[in-house]
Amino acid sequence: MVLVVATYIYFRARERQMMIEKGLTPEQISELFKSKRNPYTWLKLGVIIIGAGLGYWIREYLLIIGE
């Protein structure tokens, strides 16, 4: 998990660096990143976590029943 976060931070910084090298102003860069945000990101993450939790719970339940 730490590797994923570190990779994300690295590539986001690299992306900003490339934009600066191409001559974009800080205002243009911040506007670009604001427009790239997806309002459903946390909803998607929540659904995935709930699905994983339910899958784990069902697995454990079936293991207990099978004994």
PyMOL Python script that loads the backbone (N, CA, C, O; Angstrom):
from pymol import cmd

cmd.read_pdbstr("""\
ATOM      1  N   MET A   1       0.822  -1.182   0.000  1.00  0.00           N
ATOM      2  CA  MET A   1       0.000   0.000   0.000  1.00  0.00           C
ATOM      3  C   MET A   1       0.872   1.254   0.000  1.00  0.00           C
ATOM      4  O   MET A   1       0.573   2.236  -0.679  1.00  0.00           O
ATOM      5  N   VAL A   2       1.948   1.202   0.769  1.00  0.00           N
ATOM      6  CA  VAL A   2       2.851   2.345   0.826  1.00  0.00           C
ATOM      7  C   VAL A   2       3.480   2.577  -0.540  1.00  0.00           C
ATOM      8  O   VAL A   2       3.676   3.720  -0.954  1.00  0.00           O
ATOM      9  N   LEU A   3       3.793   1.501  -1.233  1.00  0.00           N
ATOM     10  CA  LEU A   3       4.390   1.615  -2.562  1.00  0.00           C
ATOM     11  C   LEU A   3       3.432   2.294  -3.536  1.00  0.00           C
ATOM     12  O   LEU A   3       3.862   3.092  -4.369  1.00  0.00           O
ATOM     13  N   VAL A   4       2.157   1.991  -3.441  1.00  0.00           N
ATOM     14  CA  VAL A   4       1.158   2.603  -4.329  1.00  0.00           C
ATOM     15  C   VAL A   4       1.072   4.108  -4.076  1.00  0.00           C
ATOM     16  O   VAL A   4       1.052   4.898  -5.020  1.00  0.00           O
ATOM     17  N   VAL A   5       1.022   4.502  -2.810  1.00  0.00           N
ATOM     18  CA  VAL A   5       0.937   5.917  -2.464  1.00  0.00           C
ATOM     19  C   VAL A   5       2.194   6.651  -2.902  1.00  0.00           C
ATOM     20  O   VAL A   5       2.113   7.748  -3.454  1.00  0.00           O
ATOM     21  N   ALA A   6       3.351   6.056  -2.662  1.00  0.00           N
ATOM     22  CA  ALA A   6       4.611   6.687  -3.055  1.00  0.00           C
ATOM     23  C   ALA A   6       4.692   6.845  -4.573  1.00  0.00           C
ATOM     24  O   ALA A   6       5.153   7.874  -5.067  1.00  0.00           O
ATOM     25  N   THR A   7       4.251   5.842  -5.303  1.00  0.00           N
ATOM     26  CA  THR A   7       4.261   5.917  -6.767  1.00  0.00           C
ATOM     27  C   THR A   7       3.312   7.010  -7.260  1.00  0.00           C
ATOM     28  O   THR A   7       3.647   7.753  -8.182  1.00  0.00           O
ATOM     29  N   TYR A   8       2.140   7.110  -6.655  1.00  0.00           N
ATOM     30  CA  TYR A   8       1.179   8.140  -7.030  1.00  0.00           C
ATOM     31  C   TYR A   8       1.771   9.532  -6.816  1.00  0.00           C
ATOM     32  O   TYR A   8       1.686  10.391  -7.693  1.00  0.00           O
ATOM     33  N   ILE A   9       2.369   9.748  -5.648  1.00  0.00           N
ATOM     34  CA  ILE A   9       2.954  11.056  -5.342  1.00  0.00           C
ATOM     35  C   ILE A   9       4.085  11.374  -6.304  1.00  0.00           C
ATOM     36  O   ILE A   9       4.202  12.505  -6.777  1.00  0.00           O
ATOM     37  N   TYR A  10       4.915  10.390  -6.594  1.00  0.00           N
ATOM     38  CA  TYR A  10       6.037  10.609  -7.507  1.00  0.00           C
ATOM     39  C   TYR A  10       5.552  11.020  -8.897  1.00  0.00           C
ATOM     40  O   TYR A  10       6.046  11.994  -9.465  1.00  0.00           O
ATOM     41  N   PHE A  11       4.586  10.281  -9.447  1.00  0.00           N
ATOM     42  CA  PHE A  11       4.143  10.574 -10.803  1.00  0.00           C
ATOM     43  C   PHE A  11       3.339  11.863 -10.880  1.00  0.00           C
ATOM     44  O   PHE A  11       3.353  12.539 -11.908  1.00  0.00           O
ATOM     45  N   ARG A  12       2.637  12.212  -9.802  1.00  0.00           N
ATOM     46  CA  ARG A  12       1.922  13.489  -9.814  1.00  0.00           C
ATOM     47  C   ARG A  12       2.919  14.645  -9.809  1.00  0.00           C
ATOM     48  O   ARG A  12       2.726  15.631 -10.520  1.00  0.00           O
ATOM     49  N   ALA A  13       3.979  14.532  -9.016  1.00  0.00           N
ATOM     50  CA  ALA A  13       5.010  15.568  -8.998  1.00  0.00           C
ATOM     51  C   ALA A  13       5.710  15.634 -10.355  1.00  0.00           C
ATOM     52  O   ALA A  13       6.020  16.716 -10.853  1.00  0.00           O
ATOM     53  N   ARG A  14       5.950  14.484 -10.936  1.00  0.00           N
ATOM     54  CA  ARG A  14       6.599  14.445 -12.257  1.00  0.00           C
ATOM     55  C   ARG A  14       5.715  15.095 -13.313  1.00  0.00           C
ATOM     56  O   ARG A  14       6.203  15.806 -14.191  1.00  0.00           O
ATOM     57  N   GLU A  15       4.409  14.844 -13.221  1.00  0.00           N
ATOM     58  CA  GLU A  15       3.473  15.443 -14.172  1.00  0.00           C
ATOM     59  C   GLU A  15       3.478  16.971 -14.046  1.00  0.00           C
ATOM     60  O   GLU A  15       3.488  17.674 -15.057  1.00  0.00           O
ATOM     61  N   ARG A  16       3.473  17.474 -12.839  1.00  0.00           N
ATOM     62  CA  ARG A  16       3.525  18.928 -12.631  1.00  0.00           C
ATOM     63  C   ARG A  16       4.833  19.511 -13.152  1.00  0.00           C
ATOM     64  O   ARG A  16       4.846  20.591 -13.742  1.00  0.00           O
ATOM     65  N   GLN A  17       5.922  18.800 -12.934  1.00  0.00           N
ATOM     66  CA  GLN A  17       7.220  19.275 -13.401  1.00  0.00           C
ATOM     67  C   GLN A  17       7.226  19.380 -14.927  1.00  0.00           C
ATOM     68  O   GLN A  17       7.761  20.341 -15.481  1.00  0.00           O
ATOM     69  N   MET A  18       6.642  18.413 -15.596  1.00  0.00           N
ATOM     70  CA  MET A  18       6.597  18.447 -17.060  1.00  0.00           C
ATOM     71  C   MET A  18       5.729  19.600 -17.552  1.00  0.00           C
ATOM     72  O   MET A  18       6.040  20.212 -18.574  1.00  0.00           O
ATOM     73  N   MET A  19       4.646  19.904 -16.840  1.00  0.00           N
ATOM     74  CA  MET A  19       3.795  21.028 -17.229  1.00  0.00           C
ATOM     75  C   MET A  19       4.535  22.346 -17.087  1.00  0.00           C
ATOM     76  O   MET A  19       4.405  23.228 -17.937  1.00  0.00           O
ATOM     77  N   ILE A  20       5.308  22.487 -16.023  1.00  0.00           N
ATOM     78  CA  ILE A  20       6.081  23.706 -15.822  1.00  0.00           C
ATOM     79  C   ILE A  20       7.126  23.853 -16.923  1.00  0.00           C
ATOM     80  O   ILE A  20       7.350  24.955 -17.425  1.00  0.00           O
ATOM     81  N   GLU A  21       7.761  22.753 -17.296  1.00  0.00           N
ATOM     82  CA  GLU A  21       8.759  22.788 -18.359  1.00  0.00           C
ATOM     83  C   GLU A  21       8.145  23.188 -19.697  1.00  0.00           C
ATOM     84  O   GLU A  21       8.822  23.782 -20.536  1.00  0.00           O
ATOM     85  N   LYS A  22       6.862  22.866 -19.904  1.00  0.00           N
ATOM     86  CA  LYS A  22       6.189  23.237 -21.146  1.00  0.00           C
ATOM     87  C   LYS A  22       5.702  24.677 -21.139  1.00  0.00           C
ATOM     88  O   LYS A  22       5.223  25.171 -22.160  1.00  0.00           O
ATOM     89  N   GLY A  23       5.816  25.361 -20.001  1.00  0.00           N
ATOM     90  CA  GLY A  23       5.494  26.774 -19.952  1.00  0.00           C
ATOM     91  C   GLY A  23       4.132  27.125 -19.376  1.00  0.00           C
ATOM     92  O   GLY A  23       3.675  28.256 -19.544  1.00  0.00           O
ATOM     93  N   LEU A  24       3.478  26.201 -18.711  1.00  0.00           N
ATOM     94  CA  LEU A  24       2.196  26.526 -18.093  1.00  0.00           C
ATOM     95  C   LEU A  24       2.423  27.318 -16.811  1.00  0.00           C
ATOM     96  O   LEU A  24       3.387  27.077 -16.085  1.00  0.00           O
ATOM     97  N   THR A  25       1.537  28.256 -16.541  1.00  0.00           N
ATOM     98  CA  THR A  25       1.629  29.038 -15.315  1.00  0.00           C
ATOM     99  C   THR A  25       1.027  28.237 -14.164  1.00  0.00           C
ATOM    100  O   THR A  25       0.257  27.304 -14.393  1.00  0.00           O
ATOM    101  N   PRO A  26       1.372  28.596 -12.932  1.00  0.00           N
ATOM    102  CA  PRO A  26       0.796  27.880 -11.779  1.00  0.00           C
ATOM    103  C   PRO A  26      -0.733  27.937 -11.751  1.00  0.00           C
ATOM    104  O   PRO A  26      -1.375  26.980 -11.317  1.00  0.00           O
ATOM    105  N   GLU A  27      -1.318  29.037 -12.204  1.00  0.00           N
ATOM    106  CA  GLU A  27      -2.774  29.147 -12.241  1.00  0.00           C
ATOM    107  C   GLU A  27      -3.365  28.138 -13.229  1.00  0.00           C
ATOM    108  O   GLU A  27      -4.379  27.504 -12.940  1.00  0.00           O
ATOM    109  N   GLN A  28      -2.738  27.995 -14.377  1.00  0.00           N
ATOM    110  CA  GLN A  28      -3.217  27.035 -15.379  1.00  0.00           C
ATOM    111  C   GLN A  28      -3.090  25.606 -14.861  1.00  0.00           C
ATOM    112  O   GLN A  28      -3.974  24.781 -15.093  1.00  0.00           O
ATOM    113  N   ILE A  29      -2.014  25.316 -14.171  1.00  0.00           N
ATOM    114  CA  ILE A  29      -1.798  23.975 -13.627  1.00  0.00           C
ATOM    115  C   ILE A  29      -2.850  23.655 -12.574  1.00  0.00           C
ATOM    116  O   ILE A  29      -3.433  22.571 -12.589  1.00  0.00           O
ATOM    117  N   SER A  30      -3.097  24.595 -11.654  1.00  0.00           N
ATOM    118  CA  SER A  30      -4.089  24.333 -10.608  1.00  0.00           C
ATOM    119  C   SER A  30      -5.481  24.186 -11.203  1.00  0.00           C
ATOM    120  O   SER A  30      -6.267  23.372 -10.717  1.00  0.00           O
ATOM    121  N   GLU A  31      -5.808  24.946 -12.237  1.00  0.00           N
ATOM    122  CA  GLU A  31      -7.103  24.820 -12.895  1.00  0.00           C
ATOM    123  C   GLU A  31      -7.228  23.461 -13.586  1.00  0.00           C
ATOM    124  O   GLU A  31      -8.295  22.846 -13.562  1.00  0.00           O
ATOM    125  N   LEU A  32      -6.165  23.005 -14.187  1.00  0.00           N
ATOM    126  CA  LEU A  32      -6.172  21.709 -14.849  1.00  0.00           C
ATOM    127  C   LEU A  32      -6.408  20.577 -13.851  1.00  0.00           C
ATOM    128  O   LEU A  32      -7.188  19.663 -14.121  1.00  0.00           O
ATOM    129  N   PHE A  33      -5.733  20.636 -12.690  1.00  0.00           N
ATOM    130  CA  PHE A  33      -5.911  19.587 -11.682  1.00  0.00           C
ATOM    131  C   PHE A  33      -7.292  19.647 -11.055  1.00  0.00           C
ATOM    132  O   PHE A  33      -7.840  18.606 -10.690  1.00  0.00           O
ATOM    133  N   LYS A  34      -7.875  20.837 -10.918  1.00  0.00           N
ATOM    134  CA  LYS A  34      -9.233  20.946 -10.380  1.00  0.00           C
ATOM    135  C   LYS A  34     -10.243  20.321 -11.333  1.00  0.00           C
ATOM    136  O   LYS A  34     -11.208  19.697 -10.892  1.00  0.00           O
ATOM    137  N   SER A  35     -10.030  20.484 -12.626  1.00  0.00           N
ATOM    138  CA  SER A  35     -10.979  19.943 -13.596  1.00  0.00           C
ATOM    139  C   SER A  35     -10.824  18.428 -13.754  1.00  0.00           C
ATOM    140  O   SER A  35     -11.736  17.772 -14.257  1.00  0.00           O
ATOM    141  N   LYS A  36      -9.695  17.863 -13.340  1.00  0.00           N
ATOM    142  CA  LYS A  36      -9.469  16.429 -13.484  1.00  0.00           C
ATOM    143  C   LYS A  36     -10.105  15.611 -12.359  1.00  0.00           C
ATOM    144  O   LYS A  36     -10.191  14.388 -12.474  1.00  0.00           O
ATOM    145  N   ARG A  37     -10.547  16.243 -11.290  1.00  0.00           N
ATOM    146  CA  ARG A  37     -11.079  15.503 -10.149  1.00  0.00           C
ATOM    147  C   ARG A  37     -12.392  14.815 -10.493  1.00  0.00           C
ATOM    148  O   ARG A  37     -13.246  15.370 -11.184  1.00  0.00           O
ATOM    149  N   ASN A  38     -12.526  13.612  -9.999  1.00  0.00           N
ATOM    150  CA  ASN A  38     -13.734  12.832 -10.201  1.00  0.00           C
ATOM    151  C   ASN A  38     -14.536  12.862  -8.902  1.00  0.00           C
ATOM    152  O   ASN A  38     -14.019  12.451  -7.864  1.00  0.00           O
ATOM    153  N   PRO A  39     -15.785  13.336  -8.928  1.00  0.00           N
ATOM    154  CA  PRO A  39     -16.537  13.448  -7.679  1.00  0.00           C
ATOM    155  C   PRO A  39     -16.926  12.098  -7.079  1.00  0.00           C
ATOM    156  O   PRO A  39     -17.342  12.052  -5.922  1.00  0.00           O
ATOM    157  N   TYR A  40     -16.810  11.025  -7.808  1.00  0.00           N
ATOM    158  CA  TYR A  40     -17.229   9.714  -7.322  1.00  0.00           C
ATOM    159  C   TYR A  40     -16.072   8.835  -6.868  1.00  0.00           C
ATOM    160  O   TYR A  40     -16.261   7.637  -6.654  1.00  0.00           O
ATOM    161  N   THR A  41     -14.896   9.392  -6.719  1.00  0.00           N
ATOM    162  CA  THR A  41     -13.726   8.603  -6.332  1.00  0.00           C
ATOM    163  C   THR A  41     -13.933   7.933  -4.979  1.00  0.00           C
ATOM    164  O   THR A  41     -13.685   6.735  -4.841  1.00  0.00           O
ATOM    165  N   TRP A  42     -14.384   8.688  -3.979  1.00  0.00           N
ATOM    166  CA  TRP A  42     -14.573   8.112  -2.648  1.00  0.00           C
ATOM    167  C   TRP A  42     -15.723   7.118  -2.630  1.00  0.00           C
ATOM    168  O   TRP A  42     -15.684   6.138  -1.886  1.00  0.00           O
ATOM    169  N   LEU A  43     -16.750   7.363  -3.447  1.00  0.00           N
ATOM    170  CA  LEU A  43     -17.854   6.408  -3.535  1.00  0.00           C
ATOM    171  C   LEU A  43     -17.368   5.074  -4.095  1.00  0.00           C
ATOM    172  O   LEU A  43     -17.712   4.014  -3.572  1.00  0.00           O
ATOM    173  N   LYS A  44     -16.575   5.128  -5.149  1.00  0.00           N
ATOM    174  CA  LYS A  44     -16.024   3.903  -5.738  1.00  0.00           C
ATOM    175  C   LYS A  44     -15.164   3.153  -4.729  1.00  0.00           C
ATOM    176  O   LYS A  44     -15.271   1.934  -4.599  1.00  0.00           O
ATOM    177  N   LEU A  45     -14.317   3.880  -4.019  1.00  0.00           N
ATOM    178  CA  LEU A  45     -13.449   3.254  -3.026  1.00  0.00           C
ATOM    179  C   LEU A  45     -14.278   2.613  -1.919  1.00  0.00           C
ATOM    180  O   LEU A  45     -13.968   1.507  -1.477  1.00  0.00           O
ATOM    181  N   GLY A  46     -15.316   3.287  -1.472  1.00  0.00           N
ATOM    182  CA  GLY A  46     -16.175   2.738  -0.439  1.00  0.00           C
ATOM    183  C   GLY A  46     -16.881   1.468  -0.881  1.00  0.00           C
ATOM    184  O   GLY A  46     -16.980   0.513  -0.110  1.00  0.00           O
ATOM    185  N   VAL A  47     -17.371   1.448  -2.113  1.00  0.00           N
ATOM    186  CA  VAL A  47     -18.045   0.260  -2.634  1.00  0.00           C
ATOM    187  C   VAL A  47     -17.066  -0.910  -2.719  1.00  0.00           C
ATOM    188  O   VAL A  47     -17.424  -2.043  -2.397  1.00  0.00           O
ATOM    189  N   ILE A  48     -15.851  -0.645  -3.143  1.00  0.00           N
ATOM    190  CA  ILE A  48     -14.842  -1.704  -3.240  1.00  0.00           C
ATOM    191  C   ILE A  48     -14.508  -2.254  -1.859  1.00  0.00           C
ATOM    192  O   ILE A  48     -14.403  -3.468  -1.684  1.00  0.00           O
ATOM    193  N   ILE A  49     -14.341  -1.374  -0.881  1.00  0.00           N
ATOM    194  CA  ILE A  49     -14.004  -1.820   0.472  1.00  0.00           C
ATOM    195  C   ILE A  49     -15.151  -2.614   1.087  1.00  0.00           C
ATOM    196  O   ILE A  49     -14.928  -3.645   1.722  1.00  0.00           O
ATOM    197  N   ILE A  50     -16.375  -2.136   0.898  1.00  0.00           N
ATOM    198  CA  ILE A  50     -17.534  -2.867   1.420  1.00  0.00           C
ATOM    199  C   ILE A  50     -17.648  -4.233   0.743  1.00  0.00           C
ATOM    200  O   ILE A  50     -17.926  -5.230   1.408  1.00  0.00           O
ATOM    201  N   GLY A  51     -17.437  -4.286  -0.566  1.00  0.00           N
ATOM    202  CA  GLY A  51     -17.488  -5.566  -1.280  1.00  0.00           C
ATOM    203  C   GLY A  51     -16.428  -6.536  -0.789  1.00  0.00           C
ATOM    204  O   GLY A  51     -16.694  -7.727  -0.631  1.00  0.00           O
ATOM    205  N   ALA A  52     -15.239  -6.032  -0.550  1.00  0.00           N
ATOM    206  CA  ALA A  52     -14.170  -6.898  -0.045  1.00  0.00           C
ATOM    207  C   ALA A  52     -14.504  -7.391   1.358  1.00  0.00           C
ATOM    208  O   ALA A  52     -14.265  -8.554   1.682  1.00  0.00           O
ATOM    209  N   GLY A  53     -15.053  -6.516   2.184  1.00  0.00           N
ATOM    210  CA  GLY A  53     -15.436  -6.914   3.536  1.00  0.00           C
ATOM    211  C   GLY A  53     -16.539  -7.961   3.527  1.00  0.00           C
ATOM    212  O   GLY A  53     -16.486  -8.928   4.287  1.00  0.00           O
ATOM    213  N   LEU A  54     -17.534  -7.773   2.673  1.00  0.00           N
ATOM    214  CA  LEU A  54     -18.611  -8.756   2.573  1.00  0.00           C
ATOM    215  C   LEU A  54     -18.096 -10.092   2.047  1.00  0.00           C
ATOM    216  O   LEU A  54     -18.501 -11.151   2.528  1.00  0.00           O
ATOM    217  N   GLY A  55     -17.219 -10.041   1.077  1.00  0.00           N
ATOM    218  CA  GLY A  55     -16.637 -11.274   0.547  1.00  0.00           C
ATOM    219  C   GLY A  55     -15.855 -12.022   1.606  1.00  0.00           C
ATOM    220  O   GLY A  55     -15.938 -13.247   1.700  1.00  0.00           O
ATOM    221  N   TYR A  56     -15.100 -11.292   2.398  1.00  0.00           N
ATOM    222  CA  TYR A  56     -14.343 -11.917   3.478  1.00  0.00           C
ATOM    223  C   TYR A  56     -15.291 -12.506   4.514  1.00  0.00           C
ATOM    224  O   TYR A  56     -15.066 -13.616   4.994  1.00  0.00           O
ATOM    225  N   TRP A  57     -16.343 -11.781   4.863  1.00  0.00           N
ATOM    226  CA  TRP A  57     -17.313 -12.262   5.845  1.00  0.00           C
ATOM    227  C   TRP A  57     -18.008 -13.533   5.355  1.00  0.00           C
ATOM    228  O   TRP A  57     -18.167 -14.487   6.117  1.00  0.00           O
ATOM    229  N   ILE A  58     -18.416 -13.549   4.104  1.00  0.00           N
ATOM    230  CA  ILE A  58     -19.072 -14.734   3.537  1.00  0.00           C
ATOM    231  C   ILE A  58     -18.121 -15.923   3.537  1.00  0.00           C
ATOM    232  O   ILE A  58     -18.524 -17.043   3.852  1.00  0.00           O
ATOM    233  N   ARG A  59     -16.867 -15.685   3.188  1.00  0.00           N
ATOM    234  CA  ARG A  59     -15.874 -16.753   3.203  1.00  0.00           C
ATOM    235  C   ARG A  59     -15.723 -17.345   4.598  1.00  0.00           C
ATOM    236  O   ARG A  59     -15.726 -18.565   4.763  1.00  0.00           O
ATOM    237  N   GLU A  60     -15.593 -16.493   5.586  1.00  0.00           N
ATOM    238  CA  GLU A  60     -15.464 -16.961   6.966  1.00  0.00           C
ATOM    239  C   GLU A  60     -16.714 -17.705   7.423  1.00  0.00           C
ATOM    240  O   GLU A  60     -16.617 -18.725   8.104  1.00  0.00           O
ATOM    241  N   TYR A  61     -17.870 -17.205   7.055  1.00  0.00           N
ATOM    242  CA  TYR A  61     -19.137 -17.851   7.416  1.00  0.00           C
ATOM    243  C   TYR A  61     -19.231 -19.246   6.803  1.00  0.00           C
ATOM    244  O   TYR A  61     -19.643 -20.196   7.469  1.00  0.00           O
ATOM    245  N   LEU A  62     -18.852 -19.364   5.548  1.00  0.00           N
ATOM    246  CA  LEU A  62     -18.906 -20.664   4.888  1.00  0.00           C
ATOM    247  C   LEU A  62     -17.887 -21.639   5.473  1.00  0.00           C
ATOM    248  O   LEU A  62     -18.148 -22.840   5.543  1.00  0.00           O
ATOM    249  N   LEU A  63     -16.756 -21.144   5.884  1.00  0.00           N
ATOM    250  CA  LEU A  63     -15.761 -22.004   6.523  1.00  0.00           C
ATOM    251  C   LEU A  63     -16.263 -22.531   7.854  1.00  0.00           C
ATOM    252  O   LEU A  63     -16.008 -23.686   8.196  1.00  0.00           O
ATOM    253  N   ILE A  64     -16.978 -21.698   8.615  1.00  0.00           N
ATOM    254  CA  ILE A  64     -17.517 -22.126   9.909  1.00  0.00           C
ATOM    255  C   ILE A  64     -18.614 -23.163   9.699  1.00  0.00           C
ATOM    256  O   ILE A  64     -18.682 -24.150  10.430  1.00  0.00           O
ATOM    257  N   ILE A  65     -19.467 -22.946   8.712  1.00  0.00           N
ATOM    258  CA  ILE A  65     -20.562 -23.889   8.433  1.00  0.00           C
ATOM    259  C   ILE A  65     -19.997 -25.234   7.956  1.00  0.00           C
ATOM    260  O   ILE A  65     -20.543 -26.287   8.286  1.00  0.00           O
ATOM    261  N   GLY A  66     -18.917 -25.202   7.188  1.00  0.00           N
ATOM    262  CA  GLY A  66     -18.348 -26.416   6.625  1.00  0.00           C
ATOM    263  C   GLY A  66     -17.650 -27.303   7.633  1.00  0.00           C
ATOM    264  O   GLY A  66     -17.331 -28.450   7.321  1.00  0.00           O
ATOM    265  N   GLU A  67     -17.407 -26.813   8.816  1.00  0.00           N
ATOM    266  CA  GLU A  67     -16.680 -27.626   9.805  1.00  0.00           C
ATOM    267  C   GLU A  67     -17.508 -28.713  10.383  1.00  0.00           C
ATOM    268  O   GLU A  67     -17.029 -29.472  11.225  1.00  0.00           O
TER     269      GLU A  67
END
""", "prot")
cmd.dss("prot")
cmd.show_as("cartoon", "prot")
cmd.util.cbc("prot")
cmd.orient("prot")
